[in-house]
C-alpha cells in the first residue's frame, strides 16, 4: 500500500462534501496517510463558504471535520455513518487563507468508531477541533 493516497471526489457520488456529482458541493480532496493512519486535507475555502466578516460558516467547519473524520473509516475498510459530532470552535477561520484539516481514529468499540479531527492554520494553531462517533453499517 502506498504511503500517501490522493482521494479525489468520486464523479458518481452526490455527497455535498466529497462527491463529484453535486454541482453545489464542495468537491473536497484529501490525502490518506497510510503510515500515520490519518486523513489530511488542505483548503482555501473562498468567500462562498463564509458566515460573516470573511470567516468560515460554522456549518462548513463542521462539514470539513465530519468529512475528514468520516474518511478515516477507510482504514478499517468499513462503510460508516456519523452518529454523533461535537465541534469546538476555538478561533475564527479565514476563508482566504489555507487551512489544514486532519482526522484520525481514537478508539473502536464494536460497530462504533471514535474519531478526532482538527483544523489548523498555516502557523499550526488549532482553530477548531472535533470529536465524532461513527457507526459501521457495512463493509466497503
N, C-alpha and C positions, 0 to 999 in steps of 0.2 A: 504494500500500500504506500503510495506517495505521501511524503510528509505533509505537504500543503495541497489541498484540492480546492479549486475555484468553483463555487456554487452559483451558477448563473440562473436567472429567472427561467423557469420552465415555460416554454411557449404554449403549453396546453393547460397551464394552471391558472385559475382565476383568482387566486389569493391576492388580497389587497396589498400585502407587504412584499411578498417574494414572487408572485406569479407574473408570467409574461403575457398572459391573455386577459389582462384587466386594463383597459385604456386609462382609467383614472387611478390605477395602482402605483405604488412606489417603485416596483421592479428592483428590489434590493438585491445586491450581490454580496456574498460573504465568502470567506475562506475557511475551510475546515482544516484545522491544525491537528493532524493525527498524532503527532509526537506528544503534544501537551493536552490533547483531548479537549480542545476548546474551539469555539466558533468566533471569528473576528470579522467585523465589517468596518469600512472607513467611508464616511459620507460627508458631503456638504449638502445640507438639506434644501436650501433655497427658500425664498420668501413664500412659496406656495404652501409650506407647512408651518407657517408661523401662527402663533396665538396673537400676541401683541408686542409692539416695540422691538421687532426684529428677533424675537426669541421663539424657539420651537413651542408648538402647542403641546400641552400636557398629554393629550391622547396620542400624539405622534411619538413622543418619548416612550410612552408605554408600549406602543406598537413596535418600536425598534428593539426594546428589551425582550418583548414577547417573541419576536421573530428570531433573535439571536439565541435565546434560551430554547426555543422550540426546535431549532436546527440541531441542538446537542443530542437530541433523540437518535440522530443518525448513527452515533457511536454504538448504540445498542441495537441498531437495525430494527427499530420499532416505530410504528405509527402511533402518535400520542396526541392528545388534545389538552389544551390549557384548562385546568380545573380551578386554580387559584393564582392570582397575580397581585403582588404588592410592589408599589413603586415609591421610592424615596426621592423626592425632587430636592437636590441639595443646592444647586446653583443654576441660574438661567443658562440655557443652551442657545447660542447664537445660530441663526440659520445661514450665516455667511462664512462660518469657519469650519474647518474639518474637525470631525469628532470620530472617536474610535469606540465601537460597541463590541463588547465581548460577552459570551455566555459559556457556562461550564456546569457540569453536574456536581452536586454536593452529596447526594445520598440517593439510595434506591430502597424502597420497601414494597415488596410485591409488585403490583402494577403501577405503583406511584414512583415517579422520577422527580426528584427535587433539584431545582436549578438556581443558579445565581447569575446575575448579569450586572455589568457596569457600563456607563458611558463616560468617557474621559475626553478632555480637550487636548490640544497639541502639546501642552506642558505636562500632561499626565495627571492633572487634577481630576478627581471624580466629581462629575456633575450630577449624576443620577445613578441609583442602584436599584436593582430589582431582585425579588425572590419569587419563585413560582413552583407550583406542583402540577405536573403533567400526568395524565392517566393513559397508560398504554391501551389502545383499542384493537391493535392488530400488529402482526409482524410486517415489516416493509417488503 
